[in-house]
Amino acid sequence: MKITKIIALVLALFIGIMSVFAGFMVLLGFRIPDYTVLDWLVIYNVLLSVLSIVTAFLVWKNYALSKKLIAAILTSHLLMLLYLYFVSEAVALDSIKAMGFRVSIWFIIFILTYKNSIK
């Protein structure tokens, strides 16, 4: 397995597990942030995080579908970031930063898998 594939897999798995855990902590009331929580945004994050874990598995198994899912997750997060930044008035700055972090990580994963596929 190439190092770029391993890095992409680890990043996707890490961000997926981290976000599922953080999202469930908020949804179940174990962690209550000191800002307004948009429940729909937390649910979105948990669902996309589960998809991230599935994508990590598909990267590991070298399925072509993984590249489509990586592009879809990156696009979805980028669109959500743009929505949160430009449209939503109730969103907390922490949510915008977290979505920016997700976009950055998924962009790296995208580049790593693209680099891996052209060699």
C-alpha positions in Angstrom: 0.0 0.0 0.0 1.4 3.4 -1.0 2.2 5.9 1.7 -0.2 8.5 0.1 -3.0 5.9 0.3 -2.2 5.2 4.0 -2.2 8.9 4.9 -5.5 9.4 3.1 -7.0 6.4 4.9 -5.8 7.5 8.3 -7.0 11.1 7.8 -10.5 10.0 6.6 -10.7 7.5 9.5 -9.5 10.0 12.1 -11.8 12.9 11.0 -14.7 10.5 10.8 -14.3 8.9 14.2 -13.5 12.3 15.9 -16.6 13.9 14.4 -18.9 11.0 15.1 -17.8 11.1 18.8 -18.0 14.9 19.1 -21.4 15.0 17.4 -22.9 12.2 19.5 -21.6 13.9 22.7 -23.6 17.1 21.7 -26.7 15.2 20.4 -26.9 13.1 23.6 -26.4 16.1 25.9 -23.1 15.0 27.3 -21.4 18.1 26.0 -23.2 21.4 25.9 -21.3 24.2 24.1 -21.5 27.8 25.3 -23.0 28.9 22.0 -26.2 28.2 20.0 -26.1 24.7 18.6 -27.8 24.1 15.2 -29.1 20.6 15.6 -29.4 20.1 11.9 -25.7 21.0 11.5 -24.7 18.4 14.2 -26.8 15.8 12.5 -25.2 16.7 9.1 -21.7 16.4 10.6 -22.5 13.0 12.2 -23.9 11.6 8.9 -21.0 12.8 6.9 -18.6 11.5 9.5 -20.1 8.0 9.3 -19.7 8.3 5.5 -16.1 9.3 6.1 -15.5 6.1 8.0 -17.1 4.1 5.2 -14.9 6.0 2.7 -11.8 5.2 4.7 -12.7 1.5 4.5 -13.2 1.8 0.7 -9.8 3.5 0.3 -8.2 0.6 2.2 -10.0 -1.9 0.0 -9.0 0.2 -3.1 -12.5 0.5 -4.4 -13.0 3.1 -7.2 -16.1 4.3 -5.4 -13.9 5.8 -2.7 -12.7 8.5 -5.1 -16.2 9.5 -5.9 -17.1 9.6 -2.2 -14.1 11.7 -1.4 -15.1 14.2 -4.1 -18.7 14.2 -2.8 -17.7 14.7 0.8 -15.3 17.5 -0.1 -17.9 19.2 -2.3 -20.6 18.9 0.4 -18.4 20.3 3.1 -17.3 23.2 0.9 -20.9 24.0 0.0 -21.8 23.9 3.7 -18.9 26.1 4.6 -20.0 28.7 2.1 -23.6 28.5 3.3 -22.5 28.9 7.0 -20.2 31.8 6.2 -22.4 33.8 3.8 -26.0 32.8 4.5 -26.6 31.5 8.0 -26.9 34.2 10.7 -27.3 31.9 13.7 -24.1 29.9 13.2 -21.3 30.0 15.8 -17.8 30.9 14.7 -16.6 27.6 16.1 -18.9 25.8 13.6 -17.4 27.8 10.7 -13.8 27.0 11.9 -14.7 23.3 12.3 -16.2 23.2 8.8 -13.1 25.0 7.4 -11.0 22.3 9.1 -13.0 19.5 7.5 -12.7 21.2 4.1 -8.9 21.4 4.5 -8.6 17.8 5.6 -10.8 16.5 2.8 -8.9 18.6 0.2 -5.7 16.9 1.4 -7.3 13.5 1.1 -8.6 14.4 -2.4 -5.1 15.5 -3.5 -3.5 12.4 -2.0 -5.9 10.0 -3.7 -5.6 11.9 -7.0 -1.8 11.8 -6.8 -2.1 8.1 -6.0 -4.3 7.4 -9.1 -2.2 9.2 -11.7 1.0 7.3 -11.0 
